[in-house]
């Protein structure tokens, strides 16, 4: 054992020069308390903190690291690209390769534009939807996160006739006055919202499997109704697949819904995380007719100095190539399911109320007897018990998201032995909950 306070020392130092010591709030462990682990290096399904302690990583950079850390083919592609130059501000062939690859894997896409973050992609998709429809109002759902663009940092207002309230200081009320926030999976509210505002709605944006309230699926009837009402009212259905894209299935969550709802497709899709393989890269796309409204062809402005960055596109391309191999998602899904089943069994043996769900390499679990259907139900989880579970696992070298409203991620580098180690640790923690 080295100095027991190396993570704490770094955290203390970080807080002097970086607000809260972190560059994205959830990393600060504010919800669960304790000291954030400062990562020294990572390999496969593991990372090592400042103390040299090893953790099994179920965050994977919040989704991108679907191959685990340091996959040799991805590393080689990145190193080779870096040698040829970091950024040009001029087009490269690799951007075409990546766009063509994404389009070939997701049938609803005819064109994509590459950007550098999910926030940028979601913000741009909304501008495009507004530009395409000539309307201002948008629908989002409580518990869904689409990045931190002003118009999306909003919670429900006092009723359906009113629009949202900002959830962050610095967002003027006028900026969110066009954002209507509805309850996820609530069919009646959805119908009422379209009855009241249908002709003014530019788009409905949704996480089809919501990963920012842990893991909540949009029900089939709800998704079907979203599609029907958007079509009927001339609004665009925008899928935020930043988390689910190339993560829950090769064709994203839309391919999962299309299995049960033949012909189902969103009008626009927002992607990020896995398509960059851990580098800053995101995208949005849809039909040619809509996408050609973007500058330089059309009137909707959108741009980026680092968009389509050559090193990031190399990383994304190599990642997509690996996950396109036959059997990749079958193996990943089976491994994720075995984690979820193992945790469920361990909880039931200990008499702990527990529910869990997964799709592809994404999972969620709740200290609740039934899977929740919306944000209010997710928040019924007792945070004190979740925090005890989180720290119990962390002390045993298992790193899950430090907040009860975040999903988890399994990579192809996680082995059955990693899963068994995780379930054994959970069994010990459940016994004490
Ligand atoms: N949409 C979803 C569904 C997300 O999960 C996230 C980030 N977790 C974003 C958008 C924003 O992406 P970024 O953090 O890259 O801006």
Boltz pocket constraint, residues with backbone or C-beta under 6 A from the ligand:
constraints:
  - pocket:
      binder: B
      contacts: [[A, 62], [A, 116], [A, 117], [A, 118], [A, 119], [A, 120], [A, 122], [A, 145], [A, 146], [A, 147], [A, 148], [A, 207], [A, 211], [A, 212], [A, 240], [A, 241], [A, 242], [A, 243], [A, 272], [A, 273], [A, 282]]
      max_distance: 6.0
